[in-house]
Amino acid sequence: DKSPEDSETAPNDPQTNSNDQFVYHPPGSKDGILLTETDIACLSPGSFLNDTIINFYLKYLFYEQLSQFQRNATHLFNCFFYSRLSSNPPQICITSGATESQTAETLRM
């Protein structure tokens, strides 16, 4: 039996899930970050930080440490931004009367 206090959490309090996971919802954010026990384990001395922990910390700093003025002047990209940006773009099909080889040549430029 849960009391009402058990089911109510503040927006920025982590909410525990049944599989040793919890979601951190920073105040003012539209989404949360799912942290697992494995993510937390990488905080041990001598361990490497993973992308989830880095994204969590960036979001924490942005929503909980920066003023509204600073947030308005800041944009955060998550850890996967550069790899996504630098990956091969999807194939684009242009059918505006140009031949296939002309279109391919234009897209390579």
A tleap script that builds the chain and sets N, CA, C and O, in Angstrom:
source leaprc.protein.ff14SB
mol = sequence {
  NASP LYS SER PRO GLU ASP SER GLU THR ALA
  PRO ASN ASP PRO GLN THR ASN SER ASN ASP
  GLN PHE VAL TYR HIE PRO PRO GLY SER LYS
  ASP GLY ILE LEU LEU THR GLU THR ASP ILE
  ALA CYS LEU SER PRO GLY SER PHE LEU ASN
  ASP THR ILE ILE ASN PHE TYR LEU LYS TYR
  LEU PHE TYR GLU GLN LEU SER GLN PHE GLN
  ARG ASN ALA THR HIE LEU PHE ASN CYS PHE
  PHE TYR SER ARG LEU SER SER ASN PRO PRO
  GLN ILE CYS ILE THR SER GLY ALA THR GLU
  SER GLN THR ALA GLU THR LEU ARG CMET
}
set mol.1.N position { 0.835 -1.184 0.000 }
set mol.1.CA position { 0.000 0.000 0.000 }
set mol.1.C position { 0.878 1.246 0.000 }
set mol.1.O position { 1.746 1.402 0.859 }
set mol.2.N position { 0.650 2.126 -0.962 }
set mol.2.CA position { 1.433 3.360 -1.042 }
set mol.2.C position { 0.623 4.507 -0.487 }
set mol.2.O position { -0.582 4.608 -0.718 }
set mol.3.N position { 1.291 5.357 0.239 }
set mol.3.CA position { 0.629 6.565 0.723 }
set mol.3.C position { 0.683 7.611 -0.386 }
set mol.3.O position { 1.472 7.463 -1.320 }
set mol.4.N position { -0.136 8.667 -0.312 }
set mol.4.CA position { -0.092 9.715 -1.341 }
set mol.4.C position { 1.274 10.353 -1.470 }
set mol.4.O position { 1.657 10.773 -2.562 }
set mol.5.N position { 2.030 10.438 -0.360 }
set mol.5.CA position { 3.364 11.045 -0.447 }
set mol.5.C position { 4.310 10.202 -1.291 }
set mol.5.O position { 5.207 10.742 -1.940 }
set mol.6.N position { 4.118 8.862 -1.290 }
set mol.6.CA position { 4.987 7.985 -2.069 }
set mol.6.C position { 4.793 8.173 -3.565 }
set mol.6.O position { 5.752 8.063 -4.329 }
set mol.7.N position { 3.572 8.454 -3.995 }
set mol.7.CA position { 3.297 8.538 -5.423 }
set mol.7.C position { 3.525 9.930 -5.984 }
set mol.7.O position { 3.626 10.094 -7.200 }
set mol.8.N position { 3.608 10.934 -5.124 }
set mol.8.CA position { 3.824 12.291 -5.597 }
set mol.8.C position { 5.288 12.664 -5.452 }
set mol.8.O position { 5.871 12.556 -4.373 }
set mol.9.N position { 5.875 13.107 -6.564 }
set mol.9.CA position { 7.257 13.572 -6.521 }
set mol.9.C position { 7.321 14.929 -7.168 }
set mol.9.O position { 6.502 15.259 -8.026 }
set mol.10.N position { 8.275 15.704 -6.766 }
set mol.10.CA position { 8.487 17.006 -7.390 }
set mol.10.C position { 8.968 16.788 -8.809 }
set mol.10.O position { 9.565 15.749 -9.093 }
set mol.11.N position { 8.726 17.752 -9.732 }
set mol.11.CA position { 9.104 17.560 -11.133 }
set mol.11.C position { 10.571 17.254 -11.345 }
set mol.11.O position { 10.905 16.565 -12.308 }
set mol.12.N position { 11.476 17.739 -10.482 }
set mol.12.CA position { 12.894 17.496 -10.716 }
set mol.12.C position { 13.435 16.337 -9.883 }
set mol.12.O position { 14.636 16.069 -9.913 }
set mol.13.N position { 12.571 15.647 -9.143 }
set mol.13.CA position { 13.007 14.476 -8.402 }
set mol.13.C position { 13.043 13.271 -9.325 }
set mol.13.O position { 12.143 13.106 -10.149 }
set mol.14.N position { 14.057 12.428 -9.209 }
set mol.14.CA position { 14.092 11.218 -10.023 }
set mol.14.C position { 12.908 10.327 -9.663 }
set mol.14.O position { 12.539 10.209 -8.495 }
set mol.15.N position { 12.328 9.714 -10.662 }
set mol.15.CA position { 11.236 8.781 -10.446 }
set mol.15.C position { 11.763 7.384 -10.721 }
set mol.15.O position { 12.263 7.104 -11.811 }
set mol.16.N position { 11.649 6.508 -9.733 }
set mol.16.CA position { 12.209 5.174 -9.848 }
set mol.16.C position { 11.270 4.272 -10.640 }
set mol.16.O position { 10.056 4.296 -10.436 }
set mol.17.N position { 11.835 3.480 -11.543 }
set mol.17.CA position { 11.098 2.455 -12.267 }
set mol.17.C position { 11.435 1.107 -11.654 }
set mol.17.O position { 12.343 1.005 -10.829 }
set mol.18.N position { 10.713 0.082 -12.053 }
set mol.18.CA position { 10.892 -1.224 -11.436 }
set mol.18.C position { 12.194 -1.915 -11.827 }
set mol.18.O position { 12.623 -2.818 -11.109 }
set mol.19.N position { 12.833 -1.544 -12.908 }
set mol.19.CA position { 14.025 -2.248 -13.395 }
set mol.19.C position { 15.310 -1.525 -13.040 }
set mol.19.O position { 16.206 -1.432 -13.878 }
set mol.20.N position { 15.431 -1.010 -11.822 }
set mol.20.CA position { 16.618 -0.275 -11.400 }
set mol.20.C position { 16.947 0.858 -12.360 }
set mol.20.O position { 18.107 1.082 -12.707 }
set mol.21.N position { 15.918 1.560 -12.777 }
set mol.21.CA position { 16.058 2.713 -13.646 }
set mol.21.C position { 15.298 3.857 -13.005 }
set mol.21.O position { 14.357 3.639 -12.241 }
set mol.22.N position { 15.704 5.063 -13.313 }
set mol.22.CA position { 14.879 6.198 -12.936 }
set mol.22.C position { 14.992 7.285 -13.986 }
set mol.22.O position { 15.965 7.362 -14.736 }
set mol.23.N position { 13.975 8.115 -14.015 }
set mol.23.CA position { 13.908 9.188 -14.995 }
set mol.23.C position { 14.063 10.507 -14.265 }
set mol.23.O position { 13.348 10.791 -13.304 }
set mol.24.N position { 14.998 11.302 -14.730 }
set mol.24.CA position { 15.229 12.636 -14.184 }
set mol.24.C position { 14.489 13.633 -15.066 }
set mol.24.O position { 14.776 13.752 -16.258 }
set mol.25.N position { 13.540 14.346 -14.476 }
set mol.25.CA position { 12.778 15.376 -15.189 }
set mol.25.C position { 13.163 16.745 -14.631 }
set mol.25.O position { 12.653 17.148 -13.585 }
set mol.26.N position { 14.056 17.466 -15.313 }
set mol.26.CA position { 14.417 18.789 -14.802 }
set mol.26.C position { 13.231 19.747 -14.914 }
set mol.26.O position { 12.429 19.633 -15.841 }
set mol.27.N position { 13.118 20.678 -13.986 }
set mol.27.CA position { 12.028 21.641 -14.054 }
set mol.27.C position { 12.146 22.498 -15.312 }
set mol.27.O position { 13.210 23.051 -15.589 }
set mol.28.N position { 11.074 22.606 -16.061 }
set mol.28.CA position { 11.080 23.406 -17.280 }
set mol.28.C position { 11.418 22.632 -18.530 }
set mol.28.O position { 11.301 23.168 -19.632 }
set mol.29.N position { 11.836 21.381 -18.393 }
set mol.29.CA position { 12.184 20.561 -19.553 }
set mol.29.C position { 10.948 19.803 -20.030 }
set mol.29.O position { 10.094 19.417 -19.232 }
set mol.30.N position { 10.868 19.596 -21.346 }
set mol.30.CA position { 9.751 18.846 -21.909 }
set mol.30.C position { 9.954 17.342 -21.810 }
set mol.30.O position { 9.002 16.572 -21.931 }
set mol.31.N position { 11.188 16.930 -21.592 }
set mol.31.CA position { 11.468 15.497 -21.520 }
set mol.31.C position { 12.430 15.205 -20.379 }
set mol.31.O position { 13.046 16.108 -19.812 }
set mol.32.N position { 12.542 13.936 -20.063 }
set mol.32.CA position { 13.442 13.518 -19.004 }
set mol.32.C position { 14.575 12.674 -19.563 }
set mol.32.O position { 14.636 12.401 -20.761 }
set mol.33.N position { 15.454 12.275 -18.686 }
set mol.33.CA position { 16.566 11.406 -19.071 }
set mol.33.C position { 16.459 10.132 -18.255 }
set mol.33.O position { 16.413 10.168 -17.025 }
set mol.34.N position { 16.421 9.005 -18.953 }
set mol.34.CA position { 16.362 7.699 -18.304 }
set mol.34.C position { 17.767 7.288 -17.902 }
set mol.34.O position { 18.654 7.171 -18.747 }
set mol.35.N position { 17.963 7.071 -16.620 }
set mol.35.CA position { 19.249 6.614 -16.095 }
set mol.35.C position { 19.075 5.204 -15.553 }
set mol.35.O position { 18.119 4.917 -14.832 }
set mol.36.N position { 19.999 4.337 -15.901 }
set mol.36.CA position { 19.955 2.956 -15.431 }
set mol.36.C position { 21.033 2.741 -14.379 }
set mol.36.O position { 21.879 3.605 -14.147 }
set mol.37.N position { 20.987 1.602 -13.764 }
set mol.37.CA position { 22.012 1.248 -12.780 }
set mol.37.C position { 23.395 1.204 -13.440 }
set mol.37.O position { 24.394 1.558 -12.814 }
set mol.38.N position { 23.449 0.776 -14.686 }
set mol.38.CA position { 24.716 0.735 -15.429 }
set mol.38.C position { 25.253 2.149 -15.639 }
set mol.38.O position { 26.458 2.377 -15.535 }
set mol.39.N position { 24.367 3.095 -15.933 }
set mol.39.CA position { 24.796 4.490 -16.092 }
set mol.39.C position { 25.402 5.012 -14.796 }
set mol.39.O position { 26.456 5.648 -14.809 }
set mol.40.N position { 24.740 4.745 -13.688 }
set mol.40.CA position { 25.224 5.212 -12.390 }
set mol.40.C position { 26.560 4.551 -12.041 }
set mol.40.O position { 27.429 5.181 -11.438 }
set mol.41.N position { 26.719 3.286 -12.421 }
set mol.41.CA position { 27.953 2.559 -12.114 }
set mol.41.C position { 29.170 3.192 -12.790 }
set mol.41.O position { 30.287 3.063 -12.289 }
set mol.42.N position { 28.971 3.870 -13.914 }
set mol.42.CA position { 30.124 4.476 -14.595 }
set mol.42.C position { 30.628 5.714 -13.860 }
set mol.42.O position { 31.624 6.311 -14.269 }
set mol.43.N position { 29.957 6.104 -12.787 }
set mol.43.CA position { 30.437 7.223 -11.966 }
set mol.43.C position { 31.479 6.787 -10.941 }
set mol.43.O position { 32.035 7.623 -10.229 }
set mol.44.N position { 31.744 5.501 -10.864 }
set mol.44.CA position { 32.744 4.979 -9.934 }
set mol.44.C position { 34.130 5.473 -10.322 }
set mol.44.O position { 34.405 5.684 -11.504 }
set mol.45.N position { 35.005 5.658 -9.340 }
set mol.45.CA position { 36.377 6.073 -9.660 }
set mol.45.C position { 37.038 5.094 -10.633 }
set mol.45.O position { 36.921 3.878 -10.479 }
set mol.46.N position { 37.718 5.627 -11.613 }
set mol.46.CA position { 38.417 4.807 -12.591 }
set mol.46.C position { 37.556 4.376 -13.767 }
set mol.46.O position { 38.059 3.745 -14.697 }
set mol.47.N position { 36.269 4.702 -13.746 }
set mol.47.CA position { 35.374 4.345 -14.852 }
set mol.47.C position { 35.252 5.507 -15.823 }
set mol.47.O position { 35.488 6.662 -15.469 }
set mol.48.N position { 34.880 5.182 -17.047 }
set mol.48.CA position { 34.648 6.203 -18.053 }
set mol.48.C position { 33.185 6.607 -18.028 }
set mol.48.O position { 32.308 5.770 -17.817 }
set mol.49.N position { 32.921 7.887 -18.243 }
set mol.49.CA position { 31.544 8.373 -18.310 }
set mol.49.C position { 30.921 7.934 -19.629 }
set mol.49.O position { 31.587 7.907 -20.664 }
set mol.50.N position { 29.646 7.594 -19.580 }
set mol.50.CA position { 28.971 7.245 -20.833 }
set mol.50.C position { 28.153 8.437 -21.332 }
set mol.50.O position { 28.029 9.449 -20.642 }
set mol.51.N position { 27.602 8.307 -22.529 }
set mol.51.CA position { 26.865 9.402 -23.158 }
set mol.51.C position { 25.646 9.823 -22.343 }
set mol.51.O position { 25.329 11.010 -22.268 }
set mol.52.N position { 24.973 8.870 -21.742 }
set mol.52.CA position { 23.782 9.187 -20.964 }
set mol.52.C position { 24.124 10.069 -19.768 }
set mol.52.O position { 23.413 11.032 -19.481 }
set mol.53.N position { 25.206 9.745 -19.076 }
set mol.53.CA position { 25.622 10.552 -17.923 }
set mol.53.C position { 26.029 11.955 -18.364 }
set mol.53.O position { 25.709 12.933 -17.689 }
set mol.54.N position { 26.723 12.059 -19.474 }
set mol.54.CA position { 27.125 13.380 -19.983 }
set mol.54.C position { 25.890 14.185 -20.368 }
set mol.54.O position { 25.801 15.367 -20.035 }
set mol.55.N position { 24.932 13.565 -21.066 }
set mol.55.CA position { 23.695 14.261 -21.427 }
set mol.55.C position { 22.906 14.675 -20.178 }
set mol.55.O position { 22.351 15.772 -20.116 }
set mol.56.N position { 22.868 13.784 -19.192 }
set mol.56.CA position { 22.205 14.104 -17.927 }
set mol.56.C position { 22.836 15.341 -17.285 }
set mol.56.O position { 22.124 16.256 -16.871 }
set mol.57.N position { 24.154 15.370 -17.202 }
set mol.57.CA position { 24.825 16.473 -16.530 }
set mol.57.C position { 24.637 17.793 -17.282 }
set mol.57.O position { 24.443 18.841 -16.666 }
set mol.58.N position { 24.696 17.736 -18.613 }
set mol.58.CA position { 24.452 18.950 -19.397 }
set mol.58.C position { 23.052 19.485 -19.143 }
set mol.58.O position { 22.858 20.688 -18.967 }
set mol.59.N position { 22.078 18.580 -19.125 }
set mol.59.CA position { 20.696 18.996 -18.886 }
set mol.59.C position { 20.530 19.520 -17.456 }
set mol.59.O position { 19.817 20.499 -17.231 }
set mol.60.N position { 21.179 18.876 -16.503 }
set mol.60.CA position { 21.143 19.336 -15.116 }
set mol.60.C position { 21.708 20.754 -15.016 }
set mol.60.O position { 21.085 21.631 -14.417 }
set mol.61.N position { 22.881 20.977 -15.599 }
set mol.61.CA position { 23.485 22.312 -15.553 }
set mol.61.C position { 22.571 23.347 -16.209 }
set mol.61.O position { 22.367 24.439 -15.678 }
set mol.62.N position { 22.030 22.989 -17.361 }
set mol.62.CA position { 21.196 23.922 -18.112 }
set mol.62.C position { 19.946 24.321 -17.321 }
set mol.62.O position { 19.653 25.509 -17.187 }
set mol.63.N position { 19.219 23.348 -16.803 }
set mol.63.CA position { 17.936 23.634 -16.161 }
set mol.63.C position { 18.038 23.991 -14.678 }
set mol.63.O position { 17.156 24.666 -14.147 }
set mol.64.N position { 19.090 23.551 -14.010 }
set mol.64.CA position { 19.135 23.770 -12.566 }
set mol.64.C position { 20.221 24.736 -12.107 }
set mol.64.O position { 20.190 25.200 -10.967 }
set mol.65.N position { 21.176 25.044 -12.972 }
set mol.65.CA position { 22.262 25.926 -12.554 }
set mol.65.C position { 22.279 27.266 -13.300 }
set mol.65.O position { 22.738 28.267 -12.749 }
set mol.66.N position { 21.793 27.298 -14.526 }
set mol.66.CA position { 21.808 28.536 -15.304 }
set mol.66.C position { 20.581 29.377 -14.995 }
set mol.66.O position { 19.505 28.847 -14.718 }
set mol.67.N position { 20.751 30.675 -15.043 }
set mol.67.CA position { 19.612 31.580 -14.885 }
set mol.67.C position { 18.779 31.553 -16.174 }
set mol.67.O position { 19.231 31.036 -17.196 }
set mol.68.N position { 17.583 32.102 -16.122 }
set mol.68.CA position { 16.736 32.171 -17.315 }
set mol.68.C position { 17.452 32.951 -18.421 }
set mol.68.O position { 17.388 32.570 -19.589 }
set mol.69.N position { 18.126 34.033 -18.057 }
set mol.69.CA position { 18.878 34.822 -19.033 }
set mol.69.C position { 19.951 33.959 -19.701 }
set mol.69.O position { 20.097 33.992 -20.923 }
set mol.70.N position { 20.700 33.192 -18.912 }
set mol.70.CA position { 21.745 32.327 -19.464 }
set mol.70.C position { 21.149 31.221 -20.331 }
set mol.70.O position { 21.712 30.882 -21.372 }
set mol.71.N position { 20.017 30.656 -19.914 }
set mol.71.CA position { 19.363 29.607 -20.721 }
set mol.71.C position { 18.915 30.163 -22.068 }
set mol.71.O position { 19.000 29.474 -23.084 }
set mol.72.N position { 18.442 31.398 -22.078 }
set mol.72.CA position { 18.006 32.007 -23.336 }
set mol.72.C position { 19.169 32.226 -24.300 }
set mol.72.O position { 18.960 32.296 -25.511 }
set mol.73.N position { 20.374 32.333 -23.787 }
set mol.73.CA position { 21.556 32.571 -24.618 }
set mol.73.C position { 22.349 31.286 -24.881 }
set mol.73.O position { 23.444 31.338 -25.442 }
set mol.74.N position { 21.800 30.139 -24.479 }
set mol.74.CA position { 22.532 28.874 -24.577 }
set mol.74.C position { 21.704 27.838 -25.325 }
set mol.74.O position { 20.489 27.750 -25.150 }
set mol.75.N position { 22.375 27.061 -26.155 }
set mol.75.CA position { 21.731 25.911 -26.790 }
set mol.75.C position { 22.609 24.693 -26.544 }
set mol.75.O position { 23.817 24.731 -26.778 }
set mol.76.N position { 22.000 23.621 -26.076 }
set mol.76.CA position { 22.740 22.384 -25.825 }
set mol.76.C position { 22.469 21.376 -26.927 }
set mol.76.O position { 21.341 21.247 -27.402 }
set mol.77.N position { 23.494 20.675 -27.323 }
set mol.77.CA position { 23.360 19.539 -28.222 }
set mol.77.C position { 23.698 18.304 -27.411 }
set mol.77.O position { 24.614 18.329 -26.589 }
set mol.78.N position { 22.967 17.225 -27.635 }
set mol.78.CA position { 23.325 16.026 -26.885 }
set mol.78.C position { 24.557 15.381 -27.509 }
set mol.78.O position { 25.028 15.812 -28.562 }
set mol.79.N position { 25.064 14.366 -26.865 }
set mol.79.CA position { 26.327 13.729 -27.272 }
set mol.79.C position { 26.294 13.136 -28.671 }
set mol.79.O position { 27.344 12.940 -29.283 }
set mol.80.N position { 25.126 12.852 -29.177 }
set mol.80.CA position { 25.027 12.196 -30.474 }
set mol.80.C position { 24.913 13.189 -31.620 }
set mol.80.O position { 24.831 12.781 -32.778 }
set mol.81.N position { 24.906 14.486 -31.322 }
set mol.81.CA position { 24.712 15.493 -32.359 }
set mol.81.C position { 25.788 15.431 -33.434 }
set mol.81.O position { 25.467 15.358 -34.620 }
set mol.82.N position { 27.065 15.461 -33.041 }
set mol.82.CA position { 28.132 15.515 -34.041 }
set mol.82.C position { 28.181 14.241 -34.884 }
set mol.82.O position { 28.340 14.310 -36.103 }
set mol.83.N position { 28.044 13.084 -34.244 }
set mol.83.CA position { 28.090 11.843 -35.031 }
set mol.83.C position { 26.929 11.798 -36.022 }
set mol.83.O position { 27.085 11.308 -37.140 }
set mol.84.N position { 25.775 12.303 -35.618 }
set mol.84.CA position { 24.623 12.349 -36.526 }
set mol.84.C position { 24.857 13.361 -37.635 }
set mol.84.O position { 24.516 13.109 -38.791 }
set mol.85.N position { 25.434 14.497 -37.291 }
set mol.85.CA position { 25.717 15.542 -38.268 }
set mol.85.C position { 26.752 15.082 -39.289 }
set mol.85.O position { 26.630 15.379 -40.477 }
set mol.86.N position { 27.765 14.362 -38.828 }
set mol.86.CA position { 28.851 13.969 -39.718 }
set mol.86.C position { 28.597 12.652 -40.453 }
set mol.86.O position { 29.408 12.246 -41.285 }
set mol.87.N position { 27.487 11.985 -40.155 }
set mol.87.CA position { 27.187 10.733 -40.856 }
set mol.87.C position { 26.721 11.040 -42.275 }
set mol.87.O position { 26.389 12.180 -42.599 }
set mol.88.N position { 26.702 10.023 -43.103 }
set mol.88.CA position { 26.275 10.199 -44.487 }
set mol.88.C position { 24.830 10.671 -44.530 }
set mol.88.O position { 23.964 10.103 -43.864 }
set mol.89.N position { 24.569 11.719 -45.321 }
set mol.89.CA position { 23.191 12.195 -45.423 }
set mol.89.C position { 22.333 11.186 -46.182 }
set mol.89.O position { 22.858 10.401 -46.971 }
set mol.90.N position { 21.038 11.197 -45.955 }
set mol.90.CA position { 20.166 10.270 -46.678 }
set mol.90.C position { 20.155 10.613 -48.161 }
set mol.90.O position { 20.368 11.765 -48.538 }
set mol.91.N position { 19.910 9.631 -48.986 }
set mol.91.CA position { 19.826 9.842 -50.430 }
set mol.91.C position { 18.614 10.722 -50.730 }
set mol.91.O position { 17.528 10.506 -50.191 }
set mol.92.N position { 18.814 11.713 -51.593 }
set mol.92.CA position { 17.734 12.607 -51.984 }
set mol.92.C position { 17.426 12.369 -53.447 }
set mol.92.O position { 18.329 12.343 -54.284 }
set mol.93.N position { 16.176 12.199 -53.749 }
set mol.93.CA position { 15.754 11.977 -55.127 }
set mol.93.C position { 15.104 13.256 -55.637 }
set mol.93.O position { 14.089 13.701 -55.103 }
set mol.94.N position { 15.696 13.844 -56.677 }
set mol.94.CA position { 15.150 15.068 -57.264 }
set mol.94.C position { 14.682 14.727 -58.666 }
set mol.94.O position { 15.452 14.231 -59.488 }
set mol.95.N position { 13.429 14.996 -58.925 }
set mol.95.CA position { 12.876 14.685 -60.249 }
set mol.95.C position { 12.338 15.955 -60.885 }
set mol.95.O position { 11.133 16.097 -61.087 }
set mol.96.N position { 13.227 16.860 -61.193 }
set mol.96.CA position { 12.806 18.132 -61.792 }
set mol.96.C position { 13.213 18.214 -63.256 }
set mol.96.O position { 13.495 19.302 -63.759 }
set mol.97.N position { 13.247 17.069 -63.951 }
set mol.97.CA position { 13.618 17.074 -65.351 }
set mol.97.C position { 15.091 16.805 -65.579 }
set mol.97.O position { 15.487 16.546 -66.715 }
set mol.98.N position { 15.913 16.853 -64.554 }
set mol.98.CA position { 17.336 16.568 -64.711 }
set mol.98.C position { 17.530 15.064 -64.807 }
set mol.98.O position { 16.765 14.290 -64.230 }
set mol.99.N position { 18.547 14.662 -65.534 }
set mol.99.CA position { 18.827 13.231 -65.619 }
set mol.99.C position { 19.403 12.761 -64.297 }
set mol.99.O position { 19.840 13.571 -63.480 }
set mol.100.N position { 19.404 11.476 -64.090 }
set mol.100.CA position { 19.905 10.909 -62.833 }
set mol.100.C position { 21.370 11.255 -62.614 }
set mol.100.O position { 21.760 11.555 -61.486 }
set mol.101.N position { 22.198 11.221 -63.664 }
set mol.101.CA position { 23.619 11.526 -63.501 }
set mol.101.C position { 23.829 13.011 -63.202 }
set mol.101.O position { 24.733 13.354 -62.441 }
set mol.102.N position { 23.009 13.910 -63.787 }
set mol.102.CA position { 23.111 15.332 -63.502 }
set mol.102.C position { 22.737 15.626 -62.042 }
set mol.102.O position { 23.379 16.437 -61.375 }
set mol.103.N position { 21.697 14.957 -61.568 }
set mol.103.CA position { 21.260 15.137 -60.178 }
set mol.103.C position { 22.317 14.637 -59.224 }
set mol.103.O position { 22.604 15.300 -58.228 }
set mol.104.N position { 22.912 13.472 -59.500 }
set mol.104.CA position { 23.939 12.922 -58.643 }
set mol.104.C position { 25.150 13.839 -58.613 }
set mol.104.O position { 25.747 14.042 -57.556 }
set mol.105.N position { 25.522 14.398 -59.764 }
set mol.105.CA position { 26.665 15.297 -59.820 }
set mol.105.C position { 26.390 16.571 -59.013 }
set mol.105.O position { 27.281 17.057 -58.318 }
set mol.106.N position { 25.183 17.112 -59.093 }
set mol.106.CA position { 24.827 18.312 -58.348 }
set mol.106.C position { 24.885 18.059 -56.850 }
set mol.106.O position { 25.358 18.916 -56.103 }
set mol.107.N position { 24.411 16.896 -56.389 }
set mol.107.CA position { 24.394 16.586 -54.976 }
set mol.107.C position { 25.795 16.365 -54.420 }
set mol.107.O position { 26.018 16.589 -53.230 }
set mol.108.N position { 26.752 15.929 -55.251 }
set mol.108.CA position { 28.126 15.714 -54.784 }
set mol.108.C position { 28.854 17.017 -54.534 }
set mol.108.O position { 29.824 17.045 -53.776 }
set mol.109.N position { 28.409 18.090 -55.151 }
set mol.109.CA position { 29.114 19.375 -55.034 }
set mol.109.C position { 28.967 19.986 -53.694 }
set mol.109.O position { 29.503 21.066 -53.446 }
savepdb mol mol.pdb
quit
